[in-house]
Amino acid sequence: MPHAQLIEEPAVFVLDKREAAEIAELITWLLTAFPHAEGSYFHHAVTLHSHDLPERLRSFLLTMRSQENVAAFAISGFSVDDGVIGPTPHGWGSQPDPSSTSAEITWLSLCGSVLGDLFGWATQQDGTIVHDIAPARQDEHSQVGSSSSELLWWHTEEAFHPLKCDYLGLLCLRNPGRVATTFASMQGVELPVKTREVLFERRFLILPDDSHLTQHYDQGWPAGKEGRLLATARERIDRMNRDPQRVALLSGDFESPYLSVDPFYMKVGDDDPEAHEAFHMLCDALERQLREIVLSPGMVLFIDNYRAVHGRKPFRARYDGTDRWLKRINITRDLRKSRAYRMASDSRVIY
């Protein structure tokens, strides 16, 4: 008889009342010094004071980080005041008062800092560290976070880039339609040895996703080193679109591999039927693993970007200030490896 396939469910940590009160007090204290919850000094302080989070929560996050046996994990029990955060913006960069969500940004950043260092992309949302994920009318039918009407296909975040994040963090501010986030883990995926061998070889093309295209970031050119880095970053993205290099989809341990895949933005040559078959076997296996989690306000979901893919179910956006709204962060376990792509050693923006 065939073995039953292991389907992974997300691990969920629930804050108790005492822990929630401690966290609220810590956030209030931090916001007396950093009311807008942004900037290098803020992120330094958040990294330092992430050690002041309740011990039980820190233990949970560090266990997820070290053991790598759960690819999606969530934290619930944090309260979001729907009246204070203000209306859902129309896409990114249009929040009327960014400080209205300073407490929520601080909460997400504290949790993320236990797992690693937060960072942003110069070619995505103008280099901001904490992103807004909210529907934009012009992106309704696209494959970016600000889409709505279309299914957001499951994918590895920035699968095309060698500096992709280790973890993706999502904090729900508002989700009135109970729109589901989807995810699938490599845990339990069973593939023939030959198929795995093919997937470990550089035989696949992954293009940059549309959120990094030129029209999605400002056209201004800063002076000096920043301008040179930005020009190089834009050229790099253009080159990845024009002449992508072949990559492997699996890496690391052969029996428990890491994953980089983004089917919507991938090409597999017709001249390589073996790679084509292996790719589709991987996609079919992940599709069978696909699960849903509905985020509620205050809930944080972390996806291990090396061990799982994620996506989102379609929904109908109203653009009336009450639509689904998330905050998103990228986390790396080793910021140093991107030093050649950042302005300074303490900079968190990758060009």
Sequence and secondary structure as in RCSB ss.txt:
>XXXX:A:sequence
MPHAQLIEEPAVFVLDKREAAEIAELITWLLTAFPHAEGSYFHHAVTLHSHDLPERLRSFLLTMRSQENVAAFAI
SGFSVDDGVIGPTPHGWGSQPDPSSTSAEITWLSLCGSVLGDLFGWATQQDGTIVHDIAPARQDEHSQVGSSSSE
LLWWHTEEAFHPLKCDYLGLLCLRNPGRVATTFASMQGVELPVKTREVLFERRFLILPDDSHLTQHYDQGWPAGK
EGRLLATARERIDRMNRDPQRVALLSGDFESPYLSVDPFYMKVGDDDPEAHEAFHMLCDALERQLREIVLSPGMV
LFIDNYRAVHGRKPFRARYDGTDRWLKRINITRDLRKSRAYRMASDSRVIY
>XXXX:A:secstr
          EEEE  HHHHHHHHHHHHHHHHH TT  SHHHHHHHHHHGGGS HHHHHHHHHHHHH   SEEEE
E     TTTS S  SSTT  S GGGGHHHHHHHHHHHHHHSEEEEETTSGGG SSEEE   GGGTTSSSTT  SS
 EEEE TTTT TT  SEEEEEEEE TT  EEEEEESTT    HHHHHHHTSS BEE   GGGSGGGS     SHH
HHHHHHHHHHHHHHHHHS   B SEEE SSSEEE   GGGEE  TT HHHHHHHHHHHHHHHHH EEEE  TT E
EEEETTTEEEEE       SS S EEEEEEEES GGGGGGGSSSTT  EE 
